[in-house]
């Protein structure tokens, strides 16, 4: 039909990679929503599907690209503080980034 705009494309799923082993989508400028968490993910004990990561070590996360950059920038052996929106509540989680991963 004339005058109708096509639907927007589906959101792009970003894979953050090891040791995080999770995937997320953009939320429109206010965080990155977790859509997949692999069993080997170091964040598996604290994150849930649908969580929206808002900050990593007090650095704001506007989208998935920024989330990946923040997570990949954490040194092995460091601690990461994830600020997450879950069910309309803001929570903070501490994740220990291992020095090495056994394969």
N, CA and C of each residue as an Amber inpcrd file, in Angstrom:
protein
   309
   0.8310000  -1.1770000   0.0000000   0.0000000   0.0000000   0.0000000
   0.8760000   1.2420000   0.0000000   0.4000000   2.2390000  -0.7020000
   1.1510000   3.4880000  -0.7710000   1.1230000   4.1990000   0.5810000
   2.2540000   4.7880000   0.9280000   2.3260000   5.5600000   2.1620000
   2.6800000   4.7510000   3.4000000   2.7040000   3.4500000   3.2780000
   3.0560000   2.6320000   4.4480000   4.5690000   2.4810000   4.5140000
   5.0910000   2.5970000   5.6980000   6.5270000   2.3950000   5.8730000
   6.7930000   0.9410000   6.2180000   7.8750000   0.4140000   5.6940000
   8.1850000  -0.9920000   5.9940000   8.5610000  -1.1410000   7.4630000
   8.3780000  -2.3360000   8.0020000   8.7660000  -2.5530000   9.4070000
  10.2760000  -2.4210000   9.5600000  10.7220000  -2.0300000  10.7560000
  12.1690000  -1.9200000  10.9570000  12.8210000  -3.2930000  10.9120000
  14.1020000  -3.3340000  10.5440000  14.7880000  -4.6330000  10.5130000
  14.8990000  -5.1870000  11.9280000  15.0080000  -6.5150000  12.0550000
  15.1650000  -7.0950000  13.3960000  16.4650000  -6.6270000  14.0190000
  16.5170000  -6.5610000  15.3510000  17.7560000  -6.1030000  15.9980000
  18.9020000  -7.0570000  15.7360000  20.0950000  -6.4820000  15.6490000
  21.2950000  -7.2850000  15.4090000  21.7710000  -7.8970000  16.7110000
  22.0360000  -9.1980000  16.6800000  22.5360000  -9.9230000  17.8410000
  24.0620000  -9.8780000  17.8120000  24.6540000  -9.3550000  18.8910000
  26.1140000  -9.2510000  18.9970000  26.6350000 -10.3460000  19.9000000
  27.6750000 -11.0520000  19.4580000  28.3400000 -12.0660000  20.2700000
  29.5870000 -11.4280000  20.8680000  29.6660000 -11.3760000  22.2010000
  30.7730000 -10.7150000  22.8780000  32.0400000 -11.5550000  22.8420000
  31.9350000 -12.8750000  22.8310000  33.1150000 -13.7370000  22.7810000
  33.6150000 -14.1370000  24.1630000  34.5990000 -15.0340000  24.1870000
  35.1500000 -15.5550000  25.4420000  35.9210000 -14.4740000  26.1810000
  35.9720000 -14.5130000  27.4900000  35.3660000 -15.5070000  28.3730000
  33.9080000 -15.2040000  28.7220000  33.3530000 -14.1300000  28.1360000
  31.9810000 -13.7290000  28.4750000  30.9550000 -14.6440000  27.8410000
  31.1650000 -15.0510000  26.6090000  30.3110000 -16.0190000  25.9090000
  28.8280000 -15.7060000  26.0650000  28.4610000 -14.4850000  25.6600000
  27.0540000 -14.0990000  25.6860000  26.7510000 -13.2390000  24.4710000
  25.4680000 -13.1350000  24.1510000  25.0260000 -12.3170000  23.0310000
  23.9430000 -11.3770000  23.5140000  23.8840000 -10.1900000  22.8840000
  22.9380000  -9.1710000  23.3050000  22.4310000  -8.4040000  22.0960000
  21.3320000  -7.6600000  22.3080000  20.7920000  -6.7730000  21.2860000
  20.6910000  -5.3680000  21.8700000  20.6710000  -4.3730000  20.9790000
  20.4990000  -2.9840000  21.3980000  19.0990000  -2.7700000  21.9660000
  19.0080000  -1.8260000  22.8920000  17.7080000  -1.4750000  23.4750000
  17.2700000  -0.0700000  23.0830000  17.9420000   0.5230000  22.1170000
  17.5610000   1.8550000  21.6800000  18.3050000   2.9630000  22.3950000
  19.5370000   2.7110000  22.8050000  20.3620000   3.7480000  23.3920000
  20.4940000   3.7020000  24.8940000  19.8730000   2.7140000  25.5360000
  19.9530000   2.6360000  26.9960000  20.2640000   1.2090000  27.4300000
  21.4300000   0.7140000  27.0220000  21.8520000  -0.6030000  27.4530000
  21.8110000  -1.6460000  26.3560000  22.1720000  -2.8610000  26.7560000
  22.1880000  -4.0070000  25.8510000  21.4910000  -5.1680000  26.5490000
  20.4840000  -5.7280000  25.8900000  19.6820000  -6.8120000  26.4720000
  20.2900000  -8.1670000  26.1720000  20.4920000  -8.9580000  27.2170000
  21.0700000 -10.2950000  27.0740000  20.0410000 -11.2180000  26.4310000
  20.4340000 -11.8670000  25.3310000  19.5670000 -12.7970000  24.6170000
  20.0720000 -14.2270000  24.6540000  21.3920000 -14.4040000  24.8220000
  21.9720000 -15.7510000  24.9080000  23.1240000 -15.7270000  25.9040000
  23.2210000 -16.7890000  26.7100000  24.3520000 -16.9610000  27.6110000
  24.8270000 -18.3990000  27.4420000  26.0710000 -18.5640000  27.0250000
  26.6160000 -19.9020000  26.8140000  26.9810000 -20.5270000  28.1620000
  27.0200000 -21.8500000  28.2090000  27.3090000 -22.5490000  29.4660000
  28.7040000 -22.2560000  29.9940000  29.6430000 -21.8650000  29.1320000
  31.0010000 -21.5690000  29.5790000  31.1740000 -20.1030000  29.9840000
  30.1200000 -19.3120000  29.9300000  30.2180000 -17.8890000  30.2430000
  30.5700000 -17.6470000  31.7100000  31.5030000 -16.7280000  31.9470000
  31.8420000 -16.3680000  33.3170000  30.7180000 -15.5760000  33.9730000
  29.7720000 -15.0770000  33.1800000  28.6500000 -14.3070000  33.7140000
  27.4160000 -15.1730000  33.9700000  27.4800000 -16.4530000  33.6270000
  26.3190000 -17.3340000  33.7920000  25.7650000 -17.3410000  35.2190000
  26.6090000 -17.3300000  36.2570000  26.0560000 -17.3600000  37.6170000
  25.2530000 -16.1060000  38.0030000  25.4500000 -14.9860000  37.3030000
  24.7940000 -13.7510000  37.7350000  23.7820000 -13.1790000  36.7410000
  23.9880000 -13.3980000  35.4540000  23.0850000 -12.8170000  34.4620000
  21.9630000 -13.7730000  34.0960000  20.8420000 -13.1860000  33.6680000
  19.6930000 -13.9530000  33.1880000  19.2810000 -13.4100000  31.8240000
  18.6550000 -14.2570000  31.0150000  18.1300000 -13.7880000  29.7390000
  17.1420000 -12.6600000  30.0060000  17.2340000 -11.6120000  29.2180000
  16.3610000 -10.4600000  29.3840000  16.9520000  -9.3540000  30.2330000
  18.0290000  -9.6470000  30.9760000  18.7160000  -8.5890000  31.7250000
  19.2120000  -7.5350000  30.7380000  19.1830000  -6.2740000  31.1660000
  19.7280000  -5.1870000  30.3510000  20.9480000  -4.6290000  31.0840000
  22.1130000  -4.7760000  30.4610000  23.3390000  -4.2460000  31.0550000
  23.4050000  -2.7560000  30.7520000  23.4510000  -1.9550000  31.8120000
  23.4600000  -0.5000000  31.7040000  24.8560000   0.0980000  31.8530000
  25.6980000  -0.5470000  32.6840000  27.0460000  -0.0460000  32.9540000
  27.9840000  -1.2260000  33.1900000  29.2470000  -1.0300000  32.8180000
  30.3150000  -1.9940000  33.1020000  31.4370000  -1.2020000  33.7660000
  31.7450000  -1.5480000  35.0190000  32.7610000  -0.8200000  35.7830000
  32.5220000   0.6880000  35.7330000  31.2730000   1.0620000  35.9270000
  30.8220000   2.4480000  35.9730000  30.9220000   3.1760000  34.6340000
  31.1710000   2.4470000  33.5610000  31.1550000   3.0260000  32.2180000
  29.7770000   2.7780000  31.6080000  29.1010000   3.8290000  31.1410000
  27.7640000   3.6310000  30.5710000  27.8060000   2.7530000  29.3180000
  26.7800000   1.9460000  29.1660000  26.6290000   1.0730000  27.9970000
  25.3780000   1.5270000  27.2530000  25.5700000   2.1410000  26.0960000
  24.4450000   2.6320000  25.3120000  23.9180000   1.5670000  24.3540000
  24.8120000   0.6720000  23.9060000  24.4080000  -0.3110000  22.8960000
  25.3310000  -1.5270000  22.9720000  25.0770000  -2.4850000  22.1000000
  25.8350000  -3.7390000  22.1300000  27.2980000  -3.5520000  21.7480000
  27.5730000  -2.6480000  20.8350000  28.9600000  -2.4050000  20.4430000
  29.7600000  -1.8710000  21.6320000  29.1600000  -0.9650000  22.3740000
  29.8250000  -0.4220000  23.5550000  29.9630000  -1.4820000  24.6490000
  28.9470000  -2.3420000  24.8020000  29.0370000  -3.4450000  25.7630000
  30.2280000  -4.3380000  25.4300000  30.3360000  -4.7420000  24.1700000
  31.4450000  -5.6110000  23.7580000  32.7850000  -4.9430000  24.0160000
  32.8990000  -3.6640000  23.6990000  34.1520000  -2.9360000  23.9120000
  34.5070000  -2.8820000  25.4030000  33.5160000  -2.6070000  26.2460000
  33.7620000  -2.5390000  27.6980000  34.1850000  -3.8920000  28.2570000
  33.4690000  -4.9480000  27.8910000  33.7780000  -6.2720000  28.4310000
  35.1310000  -6.7690000  27.9510000  35.4270000  -6.5490000  26.6730000
  36.7110000  -7.0090000  26.1300000  37.8820000  -6.2220000  26.7060000
  37.6170000  -5.0300000  27.2300000  38.6670000  -4.1990000  27.7840000
  39.0340000  -4.5360000  29.2250000  38.3280000  -5.4710000  29.8420000
  38.6160000  -5.8460000  31.2260000  39.7730000  -6.8380000  31.2390000
  40.7830000  -6.5260000  32.0110000  41.9890000  -7.3620000  32.0640000
  41.7190000  -8.6810000  32.7790000  42.3660000  -9.7600000  32.3330000
  42.2860000 -11.0280000  33.0550000  42.7670000 -10.8360000  34.4960000
  42.0500000 -11.4300000  35.4210000  42.3800000 -11.3100000  36.8340000
  41.6880000 -10.1400000  37.5150000  40.9930000  -9.3060000  36.7350000
  40.2980000  -8.1470000  37.2970000  38.8720000  -8.5180000  37.6980000
  38.2590000  -7.6230000  38.4400000  36.8490000  -7.7620000  38.7830000
  36.0360000  -6.8280000  37.9120000  34.8700000  -7.2740000  37.5030000
  33.9710000  -6.4520000  36.7110000  32.6880000  -6.2290000  37.5020000
  32.2510000  -4.9800000  37.5540000  30.9670000  -4.6610000  38.1760000
  29.9770000  -4.3850000  37.0490000  28.9340000  -5.2070000  36.9830000
  27.8940000  -5.0450000  35.9750000  26.6700000  -4.4260000  36.6330000
  26.2100000  -3.3090000  36.0850000  24.9690000  -2.6920000  36.5420000
  23.8830000  -3.1260000  35.5690000  22.8650000  -3.7810000  36.1100000
  21.8740000  -4.4760000  35.2920000  20.4590000  -4.0550000  35.7030000
  19.6070000  -3.8820000  34.6870000  18.1810000  -3.7040000  34.9700000
  17.5110000  -5.0570000  34.7690000  16.8720000  -5.5290000  35.8290000
  16.1620000  -6.8070000  35.7850000  14.7830000  -6.5860000  36.4170000
  13.7450000  -6.8550000  35.6630000  12.3760000  -6.7120000  36.1770000
  12.1560000  -5.3470000  36.8330000  12.5520000  -4.2850000  36.1460000
  12.3590000  -2.9020000  36.6060000  13.1490000  -2.5490000  37.8560000
  14.1110000  -3.3700000  38.2540000  14.9780000  -3.0660000  39.3950000
  16.4270000  -2.9870000  38.8990000  17.1950000  -2.0820000  39.4780000
  18.6120000  -1.9630000  39.1440000  19.4060000  -2.8030000  40.1430000
  20.2690000  -3.6640000  39.6130000  21.0890000  -4.5250000  40.4550000
  22.5460000  -4.4170000  40.0100000  23.4530000  -4.7110000  40.9360000
  24.8860000  -4.6800000  40.6450000  25.4560000  -6.0640000  40.9200000
  26.2380000  -6.5640000  39.9580000  26.8310000  -7.8890000  40.0840000
  28.3350000  -7.7960000  39.9050000  29.0480000  -8.5660000  40.6870000
  30.5020000  -8.6310000  40.6170000  30.8950000  -9.9180000  39.9060000
  31.7330000  -9.7980000  38.8760000  32.1930000 -10.9520000  38.1050000
  33.7190000 -10.9630000  38.1220000  34.2790000 -12.0880000  38.5280000
  35.7340000 -12.2710000  38.5620000  36.1900000 -12.7680000  37.1880000
  37.0010000 -11.9840000  36.5110000  37.4940000 -12.3730000  35.1940000
  38.7420000 -13.2290000  35.4070000  38.7030000 -14.4830000  35.0010000
  39.8380000 -15.3780000  35.2710000  41.0920000 -14.9560000  34.5080000
  42.2320000 -15.3090000  35.1060000  43.5130000 -15.0260000  34.4390000
  43.6840000 -15.8610000  33.1910000  43.1990000 -17.0780000  33.2250000
  43.2570000 -17.9530000  32.0550000  42.0850000 -18.9030000  32.0990000
  41.7370000 -19.4220000  30.9420000  40.6340000 -20.3790000  30.8360000
  41.1990000 -21.7050000  30.3930000  40.7850000 -22.7640000  31.0650000
  41.2030000 -24.0890000  30.6000000  40.3470000 -24.4690000  29.4150000
  40.9390000 -25.0650000  28.4640000  40.2040000 -25.4240000  27.2280000
  39.8590000 -26.8770000  27.2280000
